[in-house]
Amino acid sequence: MTSFVEACVETVTGSAVAVERRTRGQPRARKLLRLLADKKNILITTHEHPDPDAFGAAMGMSALLAMQLPTAHVNVSLKGRVGGGINEAFYRETTFKLLPWDESKLAEYDAIVLLDTQPLFAYSPLPGGVIPIAVIDHHQAGRGQKPGCTFCDIRTDVGASTSIVFSYFMELDAPISPDLAATMLYAIESDLAGTAGTPGGLDNIALSGLTLKADPSKLHRMRYVDLPQSYYIAYATGLSHAMFYDNAIFSHLDVIDSLEKPAVLADLLLRFDQVEWALVVGIHDGKMVLSLRTSCGSLAAGTLMQRILRGIGEGGGHRTKAGGMIRLKSGSATEIERLRGFVCRRYLRALGIPSSRGQKLIPR
Protein backbone atom coordinates (compact mmCIF):
# COMPACT_ATOMS: atom_id res chain seq x y z
CA MET A 1 0.00 0.00 0.00
CA THR A 2 1.41 3.41 -0.94
CA SER A 3 1.74 6.25 1.57
CA PHE A 4 -0.95 8.16 -0.34
CA VAL A 5 -3.47 5.32 -0.03
CA GLU A 6 -2.52 4.83 3.63
CA ALA A 7 -3.19 8.51 4.25
CA CYS A 8 -6.58 8.21 2.51
CA VAL A 9 -7.48 5.20 4.62
CA GLU A 10 -6.45 6.99 7.83
CA THR A 11 -8.53 10.04 6.86
CA VAL A 12 -11.59 7.94 6.08
CA THR A 13 -11.22 5.91 9.28
CA GLY A 14 -10.83 8.98 11.46
CA SER A 15 -13.77 10.72 9.84
CA ALA A 16 -15.87 7.57 10.15
CA VAL A 17 -15.26 7.52 13.89
CA ALA A 18 -16.24 11.19 14.10
CA VAL A 19 -19.45 10.56 12.17
CA GLU A 20 -20.23 7.59 14.41
CA ARG A 21 -19.82 9.76 17.51
CA ARG A 22 -22.03 12.52 16.14
CA THR A 23 -24.83 10.13 15.20
CA ARG A 24 -24.74 8.01 18.35
CA GLY A 25 -28.23 7.63 19.77
CA GLN A 26 -30.03 7.95 16.43
CA PRO A 27 -31.89 4.98 14.93
CA ARG A 28 -29.17 2.81 13.47
CA ALA A 29 -28.35 -0.57 11.99
CA ARG A 30 -28.37 -2.66 15.17
CA LYS A 31 -31.81 -1.37 16.14
CA LEU A 32 -33.11 -2.25 12.67
CA LEU A 33 -31.61 -5.74 12.86
CA ARG A 34 -33.22 -6.36 16.25
CA LEU A 35 -36.55 -5.31 14.79
CA LEU A 36 -36.16 -7.67 11.82
CA ALA A 37 -34.60 -10.57 13.75
CA ASP A 38 -37.70 -12.78 13.72
CA LYS A 39 -38.94 -11.80 10.24
CA LYS A 40 -38.86 -14.45 7.52
CA ASN A 41 -40.12 -12.64 4.42
CA ILE A 42 -38.79 -9.10 3.99
CA LEU A 43 -39.54 -6.71 1.14
CA ILE A 44 -37.25 -3.80 0.27
CA THR A 45 -38.72 -1.11 -1.97
CA THR A 46 -38.41 2.57 -2.83
CA HIS A 47 -40.24 5.32 -4.70
CA GLU A 48 -41.88 4.81 -8.08
CA HIS A 49 -39.61 5.18 -11.14
CA PRO A 50 -36.50 4.83 -8.96
CA ASP A 51 -33.41 6.91 -9.64
CA PRO A 52 -29.87 5.61 -8.99
CA ASP A 53 -29.86 6.72 -5.35
CA ALA A 54 -33.07 4.82 -4.65
CA PHE A 55 -31.82 1.77 -6.53
CA GLY A 56 -28.36 1.90 -4.92
CA ALA A 57 -29.87 2.18 -1.46
CA ALA A 58 -32.12 -0.82 -2.15
CA MET A 59 -29.21 -2.91 -3.43
CA GLY A 60 -27.06 -1.99 -0.45
CA MET A 61 -29.81 -2.73 2.06
CA SER A 62 -30.59 -6.05 0.38
CA ALA A 63 -26.94 -7.15 0.55
CA LEU A 64 -26.65 -6.06 4.17
CA LEU A 65 -29.79 -7.83 5.37
CA ALA A 66 -28.88 -10.98 3.44
CA MET A 67 -25.56 -11.07 5.32
CA GLN A 68 -26.96 -10.22 8.73
CA LEU A 69 -30.22 -12.22 8.58
CA PRO A 70 -29.29 -15.46 6.81
CA THR A 71 -32.55 -17.24 7.67
CA ALA A 72 -34.78 -14.54 6.15
CA HIS A 73 -35.90 -14.25 2.54
CA VAL A 74 -34.98 -10.72 1.44
CA ASN A 75 -36.50 -9.50 -1.83
CA VAL A 76 -36.42 -6.21 -3.73
CA SER A 77 -39.37 -5.10 -5.85
CA LEU A 78 -39.71 -1.69 -7.49
CA LYS A 79 -42.75 0.06 -8.94
CA GLY A 80 -42.53 1.93 -12.22
CA ARG A 81 -40.00 2.04 -15.02
CA VAL A 82 -36.36 1.48 -14.07
CA GLY A 83 -33.75 3.02 -16.35
CA GLY A 84 -33.70 5.45 -19.25
CA GLY A 85 -31.39 8.21 -20.43
CA ILE A 86 -28.16 8.94 -18.59
CA ASN A 87 -29.00 6.36 -15.94
CA GLU A 88 -29.55 3.55 -18.46
CA ALA A 89 -25.95 2.32 -18.21
CA PHE A 90 -26.23 2.25 -14.43
CA TYR A 91 -29.15 -0.14 -14.56
CA ARG A 92 -27.54 -2.24 -17.30
CA GLU A 93 -24.44 -2.67 -15.17
CA THR A 94 -26.40 -3.90 -12.16
CA THR A 95 -27.19 -7.59 -12.53
CA PHE A 96 -29.42 -7.52 -9.47
CA LYS A 97 -32.58 -9.62 -9.72
CA LEU A 98 -35.82 -7.83 -8.96
CA LEU A 99 -39.23 -9.31 -8.23
CA PRO A 100 -42.05 -7.93 -10.41
CA TRP A 101 -44.16 -5.39 -8.54
CA ASP A 102 -47.44 -6.92 -7.34
CA GLU A 103 -49.53 -4.99 -4.82
CA SER A 104 -51.76 -8.02 -4.25
CA LYS A 105 -48.79 -9.83 -2.65
CA LEU A 106 -47.73 -7.08 -0.23
CA ALA A 107 -49.69 -8.76 2.58
CA GLU A 108 -47.47 -11.85 2.25
CA TYR A 109 -44.47 -9.96 3.67
CA ASP A 110 -44.02 -9.75 7.41
CA ALA A 111 -41.79 -6.66 7.04
CA ILE A 112 -41.45 -3.89 4.44
CA VAL A 113 -38.43 -1.57 4.39
CA LEU A 114 -39.08 1.66 2.47
CA LEU A 115 -36.08 3.61 1.18
CA ASP A 116 -35.56 7.13 -0.24
CA THR A 117 -39.20 8.10 0.23
CA GLN A 118 -41.90 8.14 2.89
CA PRO A 119 -45.39 6.58 3.00
CA LEU A 120 -47.36 9.79 2.35
CA PHE A 121 -45.10 11.12 -0.41
CA ALA A 122 -46.42 11.44 -3.96
CA TYR A 123 -44.21 8.70 -5.42
CA SER A 124 -44.46 6.22 -2.55
CA PRO A 125 -45.22 2.78 -4.04
CA LEU A 126 -47.31 1.63 -1.08
CA PRO A 127 -51.10 1.89 -1.18
CA GLY A 128 -52.94 3.51 1.72
CA GLY A 129 -53.11 1.32 4.78
CA VAL A 130 -49.84 -0.53 4.05
CA ILE A 131 -47.36 0.68 6.67
CA PRO A 132 -43.67 -0.21 6.33
CA ILE A 133 -41.85 -1.43 9.42
CA ALA A 134 -38.91 0.84 8.56
CA VAL A 135 -38.39 4.09 6.64
CA ILE A 136 -34.89 5.24 5.70
CA ASP A 137 -34.79 8.54 3.84
CA HIS A 138 -33.12 11.94 3.51
CA HIS A 139 -36.06 14.06 2.29
CA GLN A 140 -37.86 16.66 4.35
CA ALA A 141 -41.51 15.80 4.95
CA GLY A 142 -44.28 18.34 4.61
CA ARG A 143 -46.78 19.21 7.30
CA GLY A 144 -48.86 16.23 8.36
CA GLN A 145 -46.57 13.74 6.57
CA LYS A 146 -45.22 11.83 9.56
CA PRO A 147 -44.15 8.31 8.49
CA GLY A 148 -45.78 6.64 11.51
CA CYS A 149 -43.60 3.52 11.35
CA THR A 150 -41.74 1.56 14.01
CA PHE A 151 -38.25 2.46 12.74
CA CYS A 152 -37.55 5.85 11.14
CA ASP A 153 -34.08 6.97 10.14
CA ILE A 154 -34.68 10.25 8.33
CA ARG A 155 -31.61 12.48 8.02
CA THR A 156 -32.29 15.65 6.07
CA ASP A 157 -28.66 16.75 6.43
CA VAL A 158 -27.51 13.82 4.26
CA GLY A 159 -27.36 14.23 0.48
CA ALA A 160 -28.22 10.65 -0.55
CA SER A 161 -30.14 7.77 1.00
CA THR A 162 -27.40 5.40 -0.17
CA SER A 163 -25.03 7.24 2.19
CA ILE A 164 -27.30 6.34 5.12
CA VAL A 165 -27.25 2.69 4.04
CA PHE A 166 -23.45 2.91 3.78
CA SER A 167 -23.35 4.10 7.40
CA TYR A 168 -25.05 0.83 8.41
CA PHE A 169 -22.23 -1.13 6.79
CA MET A 170 -19.80 1.14 8.63
CA GLU A 171 -21.51 0.64 11.98
CA LEU A 172 -21.60 -3.16 11.60
CA ASP A 173 -18.13 -3.34 10.03
CA ALA A 174 -19.75 -5.33 7.21
CA PRO A 175 -17.83 -5.95 3.96
CA ILE A 176 -18.83 -4.32 0.67
CA SER A 177 -17.85 -6.05 -2.56
CA PRO A 178 -16.16 -4.02 -5.35
CA ASP A 179 -19.23 -4.52 -7.52
CA LEU A 180 -21.63 -3.22 -4.87
CA ALA A 181 -19.23 -0.41 -3.94
CA ALA A 182 -19.24 0.84 -7.55
CA THR A 183 -23.04 0.79 -7.62
CA MET A 184 -23.40 2.62 -4.31
CA LEU A 185 -20.71 5.16 -5.22
CA TYR A 186 -22.37 6.05 -8.52
CA ALA A 187 -25.75 6.22 -6.78
CA ILE A 188 -24.44 8.80 -4.30
CA GLU A 189 -22.61 10.74 -7.02
CA SER A 190 -25.77 10.98 -9.10
CA ASP A 191 -27.83 12.44 -6.24
CA LEU A 192 -25.09 14.97 -5.46
CA ALA A 193 -24.55 15.91 -9.11
CA GLY A 194 -24.86 19.49 -10.33
CA THR A 195 -24.26 22.88 -8.81
CA ALA A 196 -26.98 22.29 -6.20
CA GLY A 197 -25.36 19.09 -4.96
CA THR A 198 -24.55 19.52 -1.28
CA PRO A 199 -22.76 16.56 0.31
CA GLY A 200 -22.93 16.36 4.07
CA GLY A 201 -20.30 14.87 6.34
CA LEU A 202 -21.65 11.36 5.97
CA ASP A 203 -21.79 11.69 2.17
CA ASN A 204 -18.12 12.65 2.06
CA ILE A 205 -17.20 9.65 4.19
CA ALA A 206 -19.25 7.36 1.95
CA LEU A 207 -17.70 8.80 -1.23
CA SER A 208 -14.18 8.39 0.15
CA GLY A 209 -14.74 4.92 1.55
CA LEU A 210 -16.50 3.55 -1.52
CA THR A 211 -13.90 5.02 -3.89
CA LEU A 212 -11.27 2.83 -2.24
CA LYS A 213 -13.45 -0.27 -2.71
CA ALA A 214 -15.24 0.26 -6.04
CA ASP A 215 -14.55 -1.72 -9.23
CA PRO A 216 -13.05 1.06 -11.42
CA SER A 217 -14.05 -0.50 -14.75
CA LYS A 218 -17.68 -0.84 -13.73
CA LEU A 219 -17.71 2.67 -12.30
CA HIS A 220 -16.32 4.10 -15.55
CA ARG A 221 -19.01 2.38 -17.60
CA MET A 222 -21.69 3.84 -15.34
CA ARG A 223 -20.31 7.36 -15.45
CA TYR A 224 -19.72 7.64 -19.20
CA VAL A 225 -22.64 6.43 -21.26
CA ASP A 226 -23.56 7.16 -24.88
CA LEU A 227 -26.63 9.39 -25.07
CA PRO A 228 -29.54 9.02 -27.50
CA GLN A 229 -30.56 11.81 -29.85
CA SER A 230 -33.60 12.55 -27.67
CA TYR A 231 -31.30 13.94 -25.01
CA TYR A 232 -29.85 16.56 -27.33
CA ILE A 233 -33.32 17.44 -28.58
CA ALA A 234 -34.44 17.91 -24.97
CA TYR A 235 -31.43 20.10 -24.18
CA ALA A 236 -32.08 22.24 -27.27
CA THR A 237 -35.78 22.54 -26.40
CA GLY A 238 -35.09 23.48 -22.79
CA LEU A 239 -32.46 26.07 -23.68
CA SER A 240 -34.66 27.66 -26.34
CA HIS A 241 -37.58 27.97 -23.87
CA ALA A 242 -35.49 29.24 -20.93
CA MET A 243 -36.41 32.65 -19.52
CA PHE A 244 -34.63 34.32 -16.63
CA TYR A 245 -36.15 36.86 -14.26
CA ASP A 246 -33.59 38.60 -12.05
CA ASN A 247 -31.98 35.67 -10.16
CA ALA A 248 -34.48 32.97 -11.22
CA ILE A 249 -34.74 30.98 -14.44
CA PHE A 250 -37.64 28.92 -15.76
CA SER A 251 -37.87 26.52 -18.69
CA HIS A 252 -40.04 23.72 -19.96
CA LEU A 253 -39.69 20.52 -21.94
CA ASP A 254 -42.36 18.86 -23.97
CA VAL A 255 -43.20 15.16 -23.47
CA ILE A 256 -40.20 13.39 -21.91
CA ASP A 257 -39.34 9.70 -21.94
CA SER A 258 -37.35 9.70 -18.68
CA LEU A 259 -37.95 11.59 -15.44
CA GLU A 260 -34.31 12.62 -15.11
CA LYS A 261 -34.38 15.11 -17.99
CA PRO A 262 -35.92 18.09 -16.12
CA ALA A 263 -33.46 17.53 -13.27
CA VAL A 264 -30.44 17.36 -15.59
CA LEU A 265 -31.50 20.56 -17.37
CA ALA A 266 -32.18 22.34 -14.06
CA ASP A 267 -28.65 21.44 -12.92
CA LEU A 268 -27.26 22.94 -16.12
CA LEU A 269 -29.35 26.12 -15.93
CA LEU A 270 -28.33 26.77 -12.33
CA ARG A 271 -24.76 27.20 -13.58
CA PHE A 272 -25.83 30.41 -15.38
CA ASP A 273 -23.89 33.06 -13.47
CA GLN A 274 -26.85 35.43 -13.06
CA VAL A 275 -29.27 33.08 -11.28
CA GLU A 276 -29.70 31.36 -7.92
CA TRP A 277 -32.87 29.46 -8.81
CA ALA A 278 -33.72 27.12 -11.70
CA LEU A 279 -37.10 25.47 -12.29
CA VAL A 280 -37.79 23.09 -15.20
CA VAL A 281 -41.04 21.29 -16.00
CA GLY A 282 -41.81 18.45 -18.40
CA ILE A 283 -44.71 16.16 -19.26
CA HIS A 284 -44.54 12.45 -18.42
CA ASP A 285 -47.22 9.78 -18.11
CA GLY A 286 -50.17 12.15 -17.62
CA LYS A 287 -48.31 14.39 -15.16
CA MET A 288 -46.41 17.65 -15.19
CA VAL A 289 -43.06 16.90 -13.54
CA LEU A 290 -41.11 19.71 -11.82
CA SER A 291 -37.42 19.90 -10.88
CA LEU A 292 -36.10 22.80 -8.81
CA ARG A 293 -32.49 23.70 -7.99
CA THR A 294 -31.02 26.54 -5.94
CA SER A 295 -27.75 27.94 -4.66
CA CYS A 296 -29.59 30.39 -2.39
CA GLY A 297 -28.97 29.85 1.31
CA SER A 298 -31.95 31.76 2.72
CA LEU A 299 -34.82 29.58 1.43
CA ALA A 300 -34.95 25.81 1.00
CA ALA A 301 -35.87 24.39 -2.39
CA GLY A 302 -38.22 21.91 -0.72
CA THR A 303 -40.09 24.73 1.00
CA LEU A 304 -40.45 26.70 -2.24
CA MET A 305 -41.63 23.61 -4.13
CA GLN A 306 -44.40 23.07 -1.58
CA ARG A 307 -45.49 26.69 -2.00
CA ILE A 308 -45.59 26.33 -5.77
CA LEU A 309 -47.66 23.14 -5.61
CA ARG A 310 -50.01 24.03 -2.77
CA GLY A 311 -53.47 22.87 -3.75
CA ILE A 312 -52.50 21.69 -7.24
CA GLY A 313 -49.87 18.96 -6.81
CA GLU A 314 -47.44 17.17 -4.55
CA GLY A 315 -43.73 17.64 -3.98
CA GLY A 316 -40.86 18.45 -1.67
CA GLY A 317 -37.14 17.99 -1.36
CA HIS A 318 -33.97 19.24 0.29
CA ARG A 319 -32.36 22.58 0.93
CA THR A 320 -30.92 22.85 -2.59
CA LYS A 321 -32.95 20.35 -4.65
CA ALA A 322 -36.65 19.59 -4.93
CA GLY A 323 -39.12 17.84 -7.18
CA GLY A 324 -42.84 17.53 -7.62
CA MET A 325 -45.68 16.63 -9.92
CA ILE A 326 -49.14 17.79 -10.96
CA ARG A 327 -51.66 15.29 -12.34
CA LEU A 328 -53.12 16.48 -15.64
CA LYS A 329 -56.87 16.29 -16.22
CA SER A 330 -56.98 16.02 -20.00
CA GLY A 331 -53.37 16.44 -21.08
CA SER A 332 -54.43 18.83 -23.82
CA ALA A 333 -52.03 21.42 -25.18
CA THR A 334 -54.28 24.16 -23.77
CA GLU A 335 -54.22 22.67 -20.26
CA ILE A 336 -50.46 22.19 -20.33
CA GLU A 337 -49.81 25.75 -21.53
CA ARG A 338 -52.14 27.20 -18.90
CA LEU A 339 -50.53 25.14 -16.15
CA ARG A 340 -47.01 26.10 -17.20
CA GLY A 341 -47.91 29.76 -16.97
CA PHE A 342 -49.57 29.29 -13.58
CA VAL A 343 -46.57 27.41 -12.16
CA CYS A 344 -44.14 30.05 -13.47
CA ARG A 345 -46.17 32.90 -11.95
CA ARG A 346 -46.36 31.14 -8.56
CA TYR A 347 -42.62 30.48 -8.69
CA LEU A 348 -41.80 34.13 -9.36
CA ARG A 349 -44.38 35.43 -6.88
CA ALA A 350 -42.91 33.25 -4.13
CA LEU A 351 -39.49 34.77 -4.85
CA GLY A 352 -40.86 38.31 -5.06
CA ILE A 353 -39.90 38.77 -8.72
CA PRO A 354 -42.18 40.57 -11.22
CA SER A 355 -42.89 38.44 -14.30
CA SER A 356 -42.37 41.54 -16.45
CA ARG A 357 -38.61 41.25 -15.97
CA GLY A 358 -38.26 38.13 -18.11
CA GLN A 359 -35.43 37.79 -20.64
CA LYS A 360 -34.66 34.92 -22.96
CA LEU A 361 -31.54 32.99 -22.05
CA ILE A 362 -30.76 32.41 -25.73
CA PRO A 363 -31.60 35.64 -27.62
CA ARG A 364 -33.13 35.24 -31.04
C-alpha positions in Angstrom: 0.0 0.0 0.0 1.4 3.4 -0.9 1.7 6.2 1.6 -0.9 8.2 -0.3 -3.5 5.3 0.0 -2.5 4.8 3.6 -3.2 8.5 4.2 -6.6 8.2 2.5 -7.5 5.2 4.6 -6.5 7.0 7.8 -8.5 10.0 6.9 -11.6 7.9 6.1 -11.2 5.9 9.3 -10.8 9.0 11.5 -13.8 10.7 9.8 -15.9 7.6 10.1 -15.3 7.5 13.9 -16.2 11.2 14.1 -19.5 10.6 12.2 -20.2 7.6 14.4 -19.8 9.8 17.5 -22.0 12.5 16.1 -24.8 10.1 15.2 -24.7 8.0 18.3 -28.2 7.6 19.8 -30.0 8.0 16.4 -31.9 5.0 14.9 -29.2 2.8 13.5 -28.4 -0.6 12.0 -28.4 -2.7 15.2 -31.8 -1.4 16.1 -33.1 -2.3 12.7 -31.6 -5.7 12.9 -33.2 -6.4 16.3 -36.6 -5.3 14.8 -36.2 -7.7 11.8 -34.6 -10.6 13.8 -37.7 -12.8 13.7 -38.9 -11.8 10.2 -38.9 -14.5 7.5 -40.1 -12.6 4.4 -38.8 -9.1 4.0 -39.5 -6.7 1.1 -37.3 -3.8 0.3 -38.7 -1.1 -2.0 -38.4 2.6 -2.8 -40.2 5.3 -4.7 -41.9 4.8 -8.1 -39.6 5.2 -11.1 -36.5 4.8 -9.0 -33.4 6.9 -9.6 -29.9 5.6 -9.0 -29.9 6.7 -5.4 -33.1 4.8 -4.6 -31.8 1.8 -6.5 -28.4 1.9 -4.9 -29.9 2.2 -1.5 -32.1 -0.8 -2.2 -29.2 -2.9 -3.4 -27.1 -2.0 -0.5 -29.8 -2.7 2.1 -30.6 -6.1 0.4 -26.9 -7.1 0.6 -26.6 -6.1 4.2 -29.8 -7.8 5.4 -28.9 -11.0 3.4 -25.6 -11.1 5.3 -27.0 -10.2 8.7 -30.2 -12.2 8.6 -29.3 -15.5 6.8 -32.5 -17.2 7.7 -34.8 -14.5 6.2 -35.9 -14.3 2.5 -35.0 -10.7 1.4 -36.5 -9.5 -1.8 -36.4 -6.2 -3.7 -39.4 -5.1 -5.8 -39.7 -1.7 -7.5 -42.7 0.1 -8.9 -42.5 1.9 -12.2 -40.0 2.0 -15.0 -36.4 1.5 -14.1 -33.7 3.0 -16.3 -33.7 5.4 -19.2 -31.4 8.2 -20.4 -28.2 8.9 -18.6 -29.0 6.4 -15.9 -29.5 3.6 -18.5 -26.0 2.3 -18.2 -26.2 2.3 -14.4 -29.2 -0.1 -14.6 -27.5 -2.2 -17.3 -24.4 -2.7 -15.2 -26.4 -3.9 -12.2 -27.2 -7.6 -12.5 -29.4 -7.5 -9.5 -32.6 -9.6 -9.7 -35.8 -7.8 -9.0 -39.2 -9.3 -8.2 -42.1 -7.9 -10.4 -44.2 -5.4 -8.5 -47.4 -6.9 -7.3 -49.5 -5.0 -4.8 -51.8 -8.0 -4.3 -48.8 -9.8 -2.7 -47.7 -7.1 -0.2 -49.7 -8.8 2.6 -47.5 -11.9 2.2 -44.5 -10.0 3.7 -44.0 -9.7 7.4 -41.8 -6.7 7.0 -41.4 -3.9 4.4 -38.4 -1.6 4.4 -39.1 1.7 2.5 -36.1 3.6 1.2 -35.6 7.1 -0.2 -39.2 8.1 0.2 -41.9 8.1 2.9 -45.4 6.6 3.0 -47.4 9.8 2.3 -45.1 11.1 -0.4 -46.4 11.4 -4.0 -44.2 8.7 -5.4 -44.5 6.2 -2.5 -45.2 2.8 -4.0 -47.3 1.6 -1.1 -51.1 1.9 -1.2 -52.9 3.5 1.7 -53.1 1.3 4.8 -49.8 -0.5 4.0 -47.4 0.7 6.7 -43.7 -0.2 6.3 -41.9 -1.4 9.4 -38.9 0.8 8.6 -38.4 4.1 6.6 -34.9 5.2 5.7 -34.8 8.5 3.8 -33.1 11.9 3.5 -36.1 14.1 2.3 -37.9 16.7 4.4 -41.5 15.8 4.9 -44.3 18.3 4.6 -46.8 19.2 7.3 -48.9 16.2 8.4 -46.6 13.7 6.6 -45.2 11.8 9.6 -44.1 8.3 8.5 -45.8 6.6 11.5 -43.6 3.5 11.3 -41.7 1.6 14.0 -38.2 2.5 12.7 -37.5 5.8 11.1 -34.1 7.0 10.1 -34.7 10.3 8.3 -31.6 12.5 8.0 -32.3 15.6 6.1 -28.7 16.8 6.4 -27.5 13.8 4.3 -27.4 14.2 0.5 -28.2 10.7 -0.5 -30.1 7.8 1.0 -27.4 5.4 -0.2 -25.0 7.2 2.2 -27.3 6.3 5.1 -27.2 2.7 4.0 -23.4 2.9 3.8 -23.4 4.1 7.4 -25.0 0.8 8.4 -22.2 -1.1 6.8 -19.8 1.1 8.6 -21.5 0.6 12.0 -21.6 -3.2 11.6 -18.1 -3.3 10.0 -19.8 -5.3 7.2 -17.8 -6.0 4.0 -18.8 -4.3 0.7 -17.9 -6.1 -2.6 -16.2 -4.0 -5.4 -19.2 -4.5 -7.5 -21.6 -3.2 -4.9 -19.2 -0.4 -3.9 -19.2 0.8 -7.5 -23.0 0.8 -7.6 -23.4 2.6 -4.3 -20.7 5.2 -5.2 -22.4 6.0 -8.5 -25.8 6.2 -6.8 -24.4 8.8 -4.3 -22.6 10.7 -7.0 -25.8 11.0 -9.1 -27.8 12.4 -6.2 -25.1 15.0 -5.5 -24.6 15.9 -9.1 -24.9 19.5 -10.3 -24.3 22.9 -8.8 -27.0 22.3 -6.2 -25.4 19.1 -5.0 -24.5 19.5 -1.3 -22.8 16.6 0.3 -22.9 16.4 4.1 -20.3 14.9 6.3 -21.7 11.4 6.0 -21.8 11.7 2.2 -18.1 12.7 2.1 -17.2 9.7 4.2 -19.3 7.4 2.0 -17.7 8.8 -1.2 -14.2 8.4 0.2 -14.7 4.9 1.6 -16.5 3.6 -1.5 -13.9 5.0 -3.9 -11.3 2.8 -2.2 -13.4 -0.3 -2.7 -15.2 0.3 -6.0 -14.6 -1.7 -9.2 -13.0 1.1 -11.4 -14.1 -0.5 -14.7 -17.7 -0.8 -13.7 -17.7 2.7 -12.3 -16.3 4.1 -15.6 -19.0 2.4 -17.6 -21.7 3.8 -15.3 -20.3 7.4 -15.5 -19.7 7.6 -19.2 -22.6 6.4 -21.3 -23.6 7.2 -24.9 -26.6 9.4 -25.1 -29.5 9.0 -27.5 -30.6 11.8 -29.9 -33.6 12.5 -27.7 -31.3 13.9 -25.0 -29.8 16.6 -27.3 -33.3 17.4 -28.6 -34.4 17.9 -25.0 -31.4 20.1 -24.2 -32.1 22.2 -27.3 -35.8 22.5 -26.4 -35.1 23.5 -22.8 -32.5 26.1 -23.7 -34.7 27.7 -26.3 -37.6 28.0 -23.9 -35.5 29.2 -20.9 -36.4 32.7 -19.5 -34.6 34.3 -16.6 -36.2 36.9 -14.3 -33.6 38.6 -12.0 -32.0 35.7 -10.2 -34.5 33.0 -11.2 -34.7 31.0 -14.4 -37.6 28.9 -15.8 -37.9 26.5 -18.7 -40.0 23.7 -20.0 -39.7 20.5 -21.9 -42.4 18.9 -24.0 -43.2 15.2 -23.5 -40.2 13.4 -21.9 -39.3 9.7 -21.9 -37.4 9.7 -18.7 -37.9 11.6 -15.4 -34.3 12.6 -15.1 -34.4 15.1 -18.0 -35.9 18.1 -16.1 -33.5 17.5 -13.3 -30.4 17.4 -15.6 -31.5 20.6 -17.4 -32.2 22.3 -14.1 -28.6 21.4 -12.9 -27.3 22.9 -16.1 -29.4 26.1 -15.9 -28.3 26.8 -12.3 -24.8 27.2 -13.6 -25.8 30.4 -15.4 -23.9 33.1 -13.5 -26.9 35.4 -13.1 -29.3 33.1 -11.3 -29.7 31.4 -7.9 -32.9 29.5 -8.8 -33.7 27.1 -11.7 -37.1 25.5 -12.3 -37.8 23.1 -15.2 -41.0 21.3 -16.0 -41.8 18.4 -18.4 -44.7 16.2 -19.3 -44.5 12.5 -18.4 -47.2 9.8 -18.1 -50.2 12.2 -17.6 -48.3 14.4 -15.2 -46.4 17.6 -15.2 -43.1 16.9 -13.5 -41.1 19.7 -11.8 -37.4 19.9 -10.9 -36.1 22.8 -8.8 -32.5 23.7 -8.0 -31.0 26.5 -5.9 -27.7 27.9 -4.7 -29.6 30.4 -2.4 -29.0 29.8 1.3 -31.9 31.8 2.7 -34.8 29.6 1.4 -34.9 25.8 1.0 -35.9 24.4 -2.4 -38.2 21.9 -0.7 -40.1 24.7 1.0 -40.4 26.7 -2.2 -41.6 23.6 -4.1 -44.4 23.1 -1.6 -45.5 26.7 -2.0 -45.6 26.3 -5.8 -47.7 23.1 -5.6 -50.0 24.0 -2.8 -53.5 22.9 -3.7 -52.5 21.7 -7.2 -49.9 19.0 -6.8 -47.4 17.2 -4.6 -43.7 17.6 -4.0 -40.9 18.5 -1.7 -37.1 18.0 -1.4 -34.0 19.2 0.3 -32.4 22.6 0.9 -30.9 22.9 -2.6 -32.9 20.4 -4.7 -36.6 19.6 -4.9 -39.1 17.8 -7.2 -42.8 17.5 -7.6 -45.7 16.6 -9.9 -49.1 17.8 -11.0 -51.7 15.3 -12.3 -53.1 16.5 -15.6 -56.9 16.3 -16.2 -57.0 16.0 -20.0 -53.4 16.4 -21.1 -54.4 18.8 -23.8 -52.0 21.4 -25.2 -54.3 24.2 -23.8 -54.2 22.7 -20.3 -50.5 22.2 -20.3 -49.8 25.8 -21.5 -52.1 27.2 -18.9 -50.5 25.1 -16.1 -47.0 26.1 -17.2 -47.9 29.8 -17.0 -49.6 29.3 -13.6 -46.6 27.4 -12.2 -44.1 30.1 -13.5 -46.2 32.9 -11.9 -46.4 31.1 -8.6 -42.6 30.5 -8.7 -41.8 34.1 -9.4 -44.4 35.4 -6.9 -42.9 33.3 -4.1 -39.5 34.8 -4.8 -40.9 38.3 -5.1 -39.9 38.8 -8.7 -42.2 40.6 -11.2 -42.9 38.4 -14.3 -42.4 41.5 -16.5 -38.6 41.2 -16.0 -38.3 38.1 -18.1 -35.4 37.8 -20.6 -34.7 34.9 -23.0 -31.5 33.0 -22.1 -30.8 32.4 -25.7 -31.6 35.6 -27.6 -33.1 35.2 -31.0 
